[in-house]
C-alpha cells in the first residue's frame, strides 16, 4: 500500500527559502536538537555547512549559550535570511554567515583562523550528489579539532536497502523529478568517501522520526 503524503506538506522544492524546506525544517528541528544536546560540547565553536535559510542554526543556538555558531552556505542570497532569523531570536552566539562552496576548495575555511569542536549538516544529501561528502570530509579534515565531531542528519539507505516503506516512497518521489544526483544515498558510500580524507564513521544515531539517522564522523 502506498505511503500517504501529509495533506499539509508542500511539494518537494530544495531551494532553501521554499515552503517545503521550511515545513521540513520545522517538523524535525526538536528531534535533531535533542540528539545534538547529547552529542555536542557545551562550549566551543560549531560550524554549520549548507545553512540555507538559517532556521536550524538559529533554533539551536539559544540551547547552547556557551557554544559559538558559524553559519555558512554557497549561496549568498540566503545570508539576509540567516541574519534576520538571528535578529528575531536575539542570538548573540551566531556569527555572520560565510561563503563555503563544498565543491570549491578555495572557499574552504583556513585552519589558521579557527578550529571547530563540531561541524553539522542537515537534510542535504537527498538533493545533492554523494560526491559532496568529499568536500564535507575535506573541510572537516582541515578545521575540525582532533576530538571534534561531524554530524550529518538525514534519510539514508543502509547496505543498499531502504530501512522503511516511507523512505522508499520518499525516494521514489524525489527520483520522479528526474534531477541528476537526487535521491537517498547509502551510508556506506558516504563512509567510503570520507575515509579517503581521514574522516571515519564513529556512530550512527537511529530511532529518529521517519527513520532518519545522524551519522557521527570524526578524525581517524
VENJOTA-V27467 format. One record per run of one state. SS is the DSSP state (H for helix, E for strand, - for the rest). FROM is the first residue (numbers start at 1). TO is the last residue. If there is no record, write none. Layout:
SS:FROM:TO
SS:FROM:TO
//
This chain:
-:1:18
H:19:39
-:40:43
E:44:48
-:49:54
H:55:63
-:64:66
E:67:70
-:71:71
E:72:73
-:74:75
H:76:89
-:90:93
E:94:94
-:95:97
E:98:99
-:100:104
H:105:107
-:108:115
E:116:122
-:123:124
H:125:127
-:128:131
H:132:143
E:144:154
-:155:155
E:156:158
-:159:160
E:161:161
-:162:164
H:165:175
-:176:184
E:185:186
H:187:195
-:196:198
E:199:205
-:206:208
H:209:211
-:212:212
E:213:219
-:220:220
//
